[in-house]
Amino acid sequence: MEMGRKRMREKSGGFCSSMSPPSLMTLLFIFFSLVFLDRSVGVTALNYTSHRKVGTLRLARIQRHLNKINKPAVKTIQSPDGDIIDCVHQHRQPALDHPLLKNHKIQRVPAKRPRLSKEEEARNYTGDGGLRRAWQAWHESGRCPKGTVPIRRSSVDDVLRAKSLYHYGKKQRRLPSLARSLEAPDVVSGNGHEHAIAYTGSSQELYGAKATINVWDPSIQVSNEFSLSQIWVLSGSFDGSDLNSIEAGWQVSPELYGDSRPRLFTYWTSDAYEATGCYNLLCSGFIQTNNRIAIGAAISPVSSFSGSQYDITILIWKDPKLGNWWMGFGDNTLVGYWPSELFTHLGDHATMVEWGGEIVNTRSNGQHTLTQMGSGHFAEAGFGRSSYFRNLEVVDSDNSLSSVESISTLAENTNCYNIKSSYNNDWGTYFYYGGPGNNPQCP
């Protein structure tokens, strides 16, 4: 393997028995070369990590961190997409390492799920089977036993793709943009983050949100950019440091996962992304209760242009009895919950919900990124071509789901990515969104 430097040859002129003994300078060269080799370890990542030299001290720090989050497995499953899924006893999962959860008793099921809306599922819109539900690729290789939770194993390569060990699994804190609408202060723009979102007003008392999200595999121009589609459940000061946010959806992030597959993800923070929270289970916090859904695992299959459309349904809501924020996936599958102890403002209720897409535009070549949002096509392309969110709903104080009657929409640069909302009896409140990024109108 090429290590970014010339390897020392195994055979040197001084080691052949037919030749004279090596000189002192040769021996010193060999000695210091061996010392250098011992203190530098080359690590090569799959797909998106270039050759790197990693000092043994840094490698040791990374390994200690991985030992904390990669818990002992009852069973290990090799996914066909390259992931390793560890089936970890639910009482040994990373969440319970959080100091606020030292004496936390895992809640088996929420006291009461939100009452379902009367809206029907979407009708068959295509001639080849219509809308279909996406699942996860690792299921092809096995299942985790009852009493365990599936956790995607993190590797040294995963950490090395991050800016630093501290930043691994965390969102970059974003600075406010003057162009951002004050009525939709989060998600905060700036540092190249661009959005196409729908959102509720900021003065409501909300206790959850739901949507069905079309799944695609948008292309990413450079490895430290991403494209995601998610729900945000928010409360706190949008222009301060105490914003609370719970997030879930799908994302393509080469830096985080080492590939370009869309993956189910979660995120949380209680201090505006400053120090608390992380993606998935990469820090303590989110408690998983399900043995079939691996957060961070690839979603399969995905939608195709003018072909079959696949989507996932995500529900986030606050248990009215114990106050924990639960996540549902699909029709009736409970994934787990964010304990109320993690939050300040969300310990009570949410004040805003957002649905939509987000990308990072690093302008790596001096122009707007080619990273796509959604399907990579603008909202006007419509069904089968543009990505959608359908059946937007919120949970009220009575623990009831209701269709969102009034939403606002926002896209910072509609020449790059846009959003169009509407309503019908099948999809309730819905919208198409996305775009290609760089194009003649988006230089």
C-alpha positions as CSV (number, residue, x, y, z in Angstrom):
1,M,0.0,0.0,0.0
2,E,1.3,3.4,-0.9
3,M,1.9,5.3,2.4
4,G,2.5,8.8,0.9
5,R,6.3,8.3,1.1
6,K,8.8,5.8,-0.2
7,R,9.0,2.6,1.6
8,M,12.4,1.5,2.8
9,R,13.5,-1.4,0.6
10,E,13.6,-4.8,2.3
11,K,16.8,-5.6,0.6
12,S,19.7,-3.1,0.9
13,G,23.2,-3.6,-0.5
14,G,24.6,-4.0,3.0
15,F,22.6,-7.1,3.8
16,C,23.8,-9.4,1.1
17,S,26.3,-11.9,2.5
18,S,28.5,-11.5,-0.6
19,M,29.1,-7.9,0.1
20,S,31.0,-5.9,2.7
21,P,29.4,-5.0,6.1
22,P,27.2,-1.9,6.1
23,S,28.7,1.4,7.0
24,L,27.9,3.3,10.2
25,M,25.9,5.9,8.2
26,T,23.8,3.2,6.6
27,L,23.0,1.6,10.0
28,L,22.0,5.0,11.4
29,F,19.8,5.6,8.4
30,I,18.1,2.3,8.9
31,F,17.6,2.8,12.6
32,F,16.0,6.2,12.3
33,S,13.8,5.0,9.4
34,L,12.5,2.2,11.6
35,V,11.8,4.7,14.4
36,F,9.9,6.9,12.0
37,L,7.9,4.0,10.7
38,D,6.9,2.9,14.2
39,R,5.6,6.4,15.1
40,S,3.5,6.9,12.0
41,V,0.6,4.7,11.0
42,G,-0.9,5.1,7.5
43,V,-4.7,4.7,7.5
44,T,-6.6,4.4,4.2
45,A,-10.4,4.9,4.2
46,L,-12.9,3.5,1.8
47,N,-14.0,5.7,-1.0
48,Y,-13.7,9.2,0.5
49,T,-10.6,9.1,2.7
50,S,-7.2,9.9,1.2
51,H,-4.0,8.4,2.4
52,R,-3.0,10.0,5.7
53,K,-0.3,9.7,8.3
54,V,-1.6,9.3,11.8
55,G,0.6,9.6,14.8
56,T,0.4,6.8,17.4
57,L,-0.8,9.2,20.1
58,R,-3.6,10.5,18.0
59,L,-4.5,6.9,16.9
60,A,-4.6,5.9,20.6
61,R,-7.0,8.8,21.4
62,I,-9.2,7.8,18.5
63,Q,-9.2,4.2,19.6
64,R,-10.1,5.1,23.2
65,H,-13.1,7.1,21.9
66,L,-14.2,4.2,19.6
67,N,-14.0,1.9,22.6
68,K,-16.6,4.1,24.3
69,I,-19.1,4.2,21.5
70,N,-18.6,0.8,20.0
71,K,-20.1,-1.3,22.7
72,P,-19.5,-5.1,23.1
73,A,-21.7,-7.0,20.7
74,V,-23.9,-10.0,21.3
75,K,-24.0,-10.6,17.6
76,T,-22.3,-8.9,14.6
77,I,-23.8,-8.5,11.1
78,Q,-21.9,-7.7,8.0
79,S,-24.1,-5.6,5.7
80,P,-23.8,-6.0,1.9
81,D,-23.1,-2.3,1.7
82,G,-20.0,-2.6,3.8
83,D,-21.4,-1.5,7.2
84,I,-20.8,-3.6,10.3
85,I,-23.9,-3.7,12.5
86,D,-23.3,-4.7,16.2
87,C,-26.2,-6.0,18.1
88,V,-25.7,-4.5,21.6
89,H,-27.6,-5.3,24.7
90,Q,-30.0,-2.4,25.2
91,H,-28.7,-1.7,28.7
92,R,-25.2,-1.3,27.4
93,Q,-26.0,1.2,24.6
94,P,-24.1,4.5,24.4
95,A,-27.0,6.6,25.6
96,L,-26.8,5.5,29.1
97,D,-23.3,6.8,29.5
98,H,-24.7,10.4,29.7
99,P,-24.3,11.8,33.2
100,L,-27.9,13.0,33.2
101,L,-29.1,9.5,32.5
102,K,-27.0,7.7,35.2
103,N,-30.1,6.4,36.9
104,H,-32.5,6.4,33.9
105,K,-34.8,3.5,33.6
106,I,-35.5,2.6,29.9
107,Q,-39.0,3.3,28.9
108,R,-40.3,0.3,27.0
109,V,-43.2,2.0,25.2
110,P,-44.7,5.5,25.3
111,A,-47.7,5.8,27.6
112,K,-49.9,6.9,24.7
113,R,-49.2,7.3,21.0
114,P,-50.7,10.3,19.1
115,R,-54.2,9.6,17.8
116,L,-53.9,9.1,14.0
117,S,-55.3,11.5,11.6
118,K,-58.2,10.5,9.3
119,E,-56.2,11.2,6.2
120,E,-55.8,8.1,4.0
121,E,-52.5,6.8,2.6
122,A,-51.4,8.2,-0.8
123,R,-53.0,6.5,-3.8
124,N,-51.2,4.6,-6.5
125,Y,-49.5,7.3,-8.6
126,T,-47.4,5.1,-10.9
127,G,-48.2,2.1,-13.1
128,D,-45.5,-0.1,-11.6
129,G,-46.6,-0.5,-8.1
130,G,-46.9,3.1,-6.9
131,L,-45.4,4.5,-3.8
132,R,-43.3,2.1,-1.9
133,R,-41.7,2.0,1.5
134,A,-37.9,2.0,1.8
135,W,-36.2,-0.1,4.4
136,Q,-32.5,-0.8,5.3
137,A,-29.9,-2.8,3.4
138,W,-28.4,-4.6,6.3
139,H,-31.6,-6.6,6.8
140,E,-30.5,-8.8,3.9
141,S,-27.7,-10.2,6.1
142,G,-29.6,-10.9,9.4
143,R,-31.5,-9.6,12.4
144,C,-30.6,-8.5,15.9
145,P,-31.9,-10.7,18.7
146,K,-34.6,-9.4,21.1
147,G,-33.2,-7.4,24.0
148,T,-30.5,-5.9,21.7
149,V,-30.3,-2.8,19.6
150,P,-28.5,-2.6,16.2
151,I,-25.7,0.0,16.2
152,R,-23.6,0.9,13.1
153,R,-19.9,0.3,14.1
154,S,-17.7,3.4,13.9
155,S,-14.1,2.9,12.5
156,V,-10.9,4.8,12.6
157,D,-11.5,5.9,9.0
158,D,-14.8,7.4,10.0
159,V,-13.1,9.6,12.6
160,L,-10.3,10.6,10.3
161,R,-12.7,12.0,7.8
162,A,-13.9,14.5,10.4
163,K,-12.3,17.8,11.0
164,S,-11.1,16.5,14.4
165,L,-12.0,13.9,17.0
166,Y,-14.0,16.6,18.8
167,H,-16.0,17.3,15.7
168,Y,-16.7,13.7,14.8
169,G,-20.5,13.1,14.7
170,K,-21.3,16.8,15.3
171,K,-22.8,19.5,13.1
172,Q,-20.8,22.6,12.5
173,R,-22.2,25.6,14.4
174,R,-23.7,27.9,11.9
175,L,-23.7,31.7,12.1
176,P,-26.9,33.7,11.4
177,S,-27.3,35.2,7.9
178,L,-28.7,38.6,7.4
179,A,-30.6,37.2,4.4
180,R,-32.5,34.8,6.6
181,S,-36.1,35.5,7.4
182,L,-36.6,36.5,11.0
183,E,-39.8,34.6,11.0
184,A,-37.9,31.4,10.3
185,P,-34.8,31.9,12.3
186,D,-33.8,28.2,12.3
187,V,-32.3,26.3,10.7
188,V,-29.6,29.0,10.8
189,S,-28.1,29.9,7.5
190,G,-24.4,30.8,7.0
191,N,-21.1,29.0,6.5
192,G,-22.5,27.7,3.2
193,H,-25.6,26.0,4.5
194,E,-28.6,26.4,2.2
195,H,-32.2,25.3,2.6
196,A,-35.6,24.7,1.0
197,I,-38.0,24.4,3.9
198,A,-41.6,24.7,5.1
199,Y,-42.2,25.8,8.6
200,T,-44.9,26.6,11.1
201,G,-45.3,29.9,13.1
202,S,-43.0,30.4,16.0
203,S,-45.7,31.1,18.7
204,Q,-47.4,27.8,18.9
205,E,-47.3,25.1,21.5
206,L,-46.3,22.0,19.6
207,Y,-45.7,18.4,20.9
208,G,-44.5,16.7,17.8
209,A,-44.5,16.4,14.0
210,K,-44.9,13.9,11.2
211,A,-44.2,13.6,7.5
212,T,-43.6,11.1,4.8
213,I,-40.3,11.8,3.0
214,N,-39.3,10.8,-0.5
215,V,-35.9,9.1,-0.6
216,W,-33.3,9.8,-3.3
217,D,-29.5,9.6,-3.6
218,P,-28.4,13.2,-4.5
219,S,-24.8,13.6,-5.8
220,I,-22.3,15.3,-3.5
221,Q,-19.5,17.4,-5.2
222,V,-16.9,17.2,-2.4
223,S,-16.6,14.9,0.6
224,N,-17.1,17.6,3.3
225,E,-20.5,18.6,1.8
226,F,-23.8,16.9,2.5
227,S,-27.4,16.8,1.4
228,L,-30.2,16.0,3.8
229,S,-34.0,15.9,4.1
230,Q,-35.4,16.0,7.6
231,I,-37.9,17.2,10.2
232,W,-36.8,19.8,12.8
233,V,-38.6,20.1,16.2
234,L,-37.5,23.3,17.8
235,S,-37.7,25.5,20.9
236,G,-35.5,28.1,22.6
237,S,-33.8,31.3,21.5
238,F,-33.1,31.1,17.8
239,D,-30.5,33.9,17.9
240,G,-28.8,32.7,21.2
241,S,-27.0,29.7,22.5
242,D,-29.9,27.8,24.1
243,L,-31.7,26.5,21.0
244,N,-33.1,23.0,21.5
245,S,-33.5,20.9,18.4
246,I,-34.6,17.3,17.6
247,E,-34.0,16.2,14.1
248,A,-34.6,13.1,12.0
249,G,-34.7,12.2,8.3
250,W,-32.3,10.9,5.6
251,Q,-28.9,12.3,4.6
252,V,-26.0,11.7,2.2
253,S,-22.8,12.6,3.9
254,P,-19.5,11.2,2.6
255,E,-17.5,12.7,5.4
256,L,-19.7,11.1,8.1
257,Y,-20.2,7.7,6.5
258,G,-17.5,7.3,3.8
259,D,-20.0,6.7,1.0
260,S,-22.8,8.4,-1.0
261,R,-25.7,6.3,0.2
262,P,-28.8,7.9,1.7
263,R,-29.0,7.0,5.4
264,L,-31.5,7.3,8.2
265,F,-30.2,9.7,10.8
266,T,-31.1,11.6,13.9
267,Y,-29.6,14.6,15.7
268,W,-30.2,16.6,18.9
269,T,-28.8,19.6,20.6
270,S,-29.8,21.7,23.7
271,D,-27.3,24.5,23.1
272,A,-27.6,25.5,19.4
273,Y,-25.1,22.9,18.3
274,E,-22.3,24.3,20.5
275,A,-21.3,21.4,22.7
276,T,-24.3,19.0,23.2
277,G,-25.7,16.4,21.0
278,C,-24.6,14.5,17.9
279,Y,-25.7,12.5,14.9
280,N,-27.2,9.1,15.5
281,L,-25.7,7.2,18.5
282,L,-22.2,8.8,18.2
283,C,-22.6,10.2,21.6
284,S,-24.7,9.4,24.7
285,G,-28.3,10.7,24.6
286,F,-30.8,9.0,22.3
287,I,-32.1,5.7,23.8
288,Q,-32.9,3.1,21.2
289,T,-35.6,0.5,22.0
290,N,-36.0,-1.2,18.6
291,N,-33.9,-4.2,17.4
292,R,-34.8,-3.8,13.7
293,I,-33.8,-0.2,12.8
294,A,-30.2,0.8,12.7
295,I,-29.8,4.6,12.9
296,G,-27.1,5.6,10.5
297,A,-27.6,2.6,8.2
298,A,-28.3,2.9,4.5
299,I,-31.9,3.1,3.2
300,S,-32.7,0.8,0.3
301,P,-34.1,1.0,-2.3
302,V,-34.3,4.6,-3.3
303,S,-36.4,6.6,-5.9
304,S,-35.4,6.8,-9.5
305,F,-36.2,9.5,-12.1
306,S,-39.5,8.8,-13.8
307,G,-39.5,5.4,-12.1
308,S,-40.5,3.9,-8.8
309,Q,-40.8,6.2,-5.8
310,Y,-39.8,5.2,-2.3
311,D,-40.4,7.1,0.9
312,I,-40.1,6.8,4.7
313,T,-42.5,8.1,7.3
314,I,-41.1,9.8,10.5
315,L,-43.0,10.8,13.6
316,I,-41.5,12.7,16.5
317,W,-43.7,13.3,19.5
318,K,-43.6,14.0,23.2
319,D,-45.0,11.4,25.6
320,P,-47.6,13.3,27.6
321,K,-47.0,11.2,30.7
322,L,-43.2,11.0,31.1
323,G,-42.2,13.8,28.7
324,N,-39.7,11.9,26.6
325,W,-39.6,12.7,22.8
326,W,-40.2,9.5,20.9
327,M,-39.3,8.7,17.3
328,G,-41.4,6.5,15.0
329,F,-40.3,5.0,11.7
330,G,-42.7,3.7,9.1
331,D,-46.3,3.0,10.1
332,N,-46.0,1.7,13.6
333,T,-42.4,1.1,14.4
334,L,-41.0,2.8,17.5
335,V,-37.2,3.4,17.2
336,G,-36.5,5.0,20.6
337,Y,-36.6,8.3,22.4
338,W,-34.7,11.4,23.5
339,P,-35.1,11.6,27.3
340,S,-36.6,14.8,28.5
341,E,-33.6,15.3,30.8
342,L,-31.4,16.2,27.8
343,F,-33.3,19.4,27.2
344,T,-34.3,22.7,28.7
345,H,-36.9,24.3,26.5
346,L,-38.0,21.0,24.9
347,G,-38.5,19.7,28.4
348,D,-41.9,21.5,28.0
349,H,-42.9,21.8,24.4
350,A,-41.8,22.9,20.9
351,T,-42.5,26.3,19.4
352,M,-41.7,25.6,15.8
353,V,-41.5,22.7,13.3
354,E,-39.7,22.7,10.0
355,W,-39.6,20.2,7.2
356,G,-37.3,20.2,4.2
357,G,-33.9,20.0,2.7
358,E,-30.4,21.3,3.5
359,I,-27.1,21.2,1.7
360,V,-23.6,22.6,2.4
361,N,-22.0,24.8,-0.3
362,T,-18.3,25.1,0.2
363,R,-17.6,26.7,-3.2
364,S,-14.6,24.5,-3.5
365,N,-13.8,25.6,-7.0
366,G,-14.9,29.2,-6.6
367,Q,-18.4,28.5,-7.8
368,H,-21.6,27.3,-6.3
369,T,-21.5,23.6,-5.5
370,L,-22.9,21.0,-7.7
371,T,-24.2,19.1,-4.7
372,Q,-27.9,18.3,-5.3
373,M,-30.8,18.7,-2.9
374,G,-33.6,16.1,-3.0
375,S,-33.7,14.5,-6.4
376,G,-31.5,17.2,-7.9
377,H,-34.4,18.7,-9.8
378,F,-36.5,21.8,-9.0
379,A,-39.9,21.6,-7.5
380,E,-41.7,22.3,-10.8
381,A,-40.6,18.9,-12.1
382,G,-43.3,17.3,-10.0
383,F,-44.0,13.7,-9.1
384,G,-41.5,11.1,-10.0
385,R,-38.9,13.8,-10.9
386,S,-38.8,16.1,-7.9
387,S,-38.5,15.1,-4.3
388,Y,-41.4,15.6,-1.9
389,F,-42.6,15.7,1.7
390,R,-46.3,14.7,2.0
391,N,-48.9,14.5,4.8
392,L,-47.3,17.1,7.0
393,E,-48.8,16.9,10.4
394,V,-48.3,18.2,13.9
395,V,-49.1,16.9,17.4
396,D,-51.1,19.2,19.7
397,S,-51.5,19.4,23.4
398,D,-54.2,16.7,23.3
399,N,-51.7,14.3,21.8
400,S,-53.6,14.4,18.5
401,L,-52.2,14.5,15.0
402,S,-53.7,17.0,12.6
403,S,-52.8,18.1,9.1
404,V,-50.8,21.4,9.0
405,E,-53.3,23.9,7.6
406,S,-50.9,26.9,7.2
407,I,-47.2,26.8,6.4
408,S,-44.6,29.2,5.2
409,T,-41.8,28.3,2.8
410,L,-38.3,29.5,2.4
411,A,-35.3,29.0,0.1
412,E,-32.3,31.3,0.2
413,N,-31.5,31.1,-3.5
414,T,-34.3,29.8,-5.7
415,N,-32.0,29.7,-8.7
416,C,-30.2,26.9,-6.9
417,Y,-32.9,25.1,-4.9
418,N,-36.6,25.9,-4.5
419,I,-39.8,24.7,-2.9
420,K,-43.5,24.7,-3.9
421,S,-46.3,23.7,-1.4
422,S,-49.9,22.7,-2.0
423,Y,-52.7,20.6,-0.6
424,N,-55.0,17.8,-1.7
425,N,-57.1,15.1,-0.1
426,D,-54.6,12.3,-0.6
427,W,-51.4,14.0,0.4
428,G,-52.8,16.7,2.8
429,T,-50.3,19.5,3.0
430,Y,-47.3,18.6,0.9
431,F,-44.5,20.2,-1.1
432,Y,-41.9,19.5,-3.8
433,Y,-38.4,20.8,-3.2
434,G,-34.8,20.6,-4.3
435,G,-32.5,21.5,-7.1
436,P,-29.2,20.9,-8.9
437,G,-27.1,23.6,-7.3
438,N,-24.7,25.1,-9.8
439,N,-26.4,25.9,-13.2
440,P,-26.4,28.9,-15.5
441,Q,-28.8,30.8,-13.2
442,C,-26.8,29.7,-10.1
443,P,-23.2,30.5,-10.7
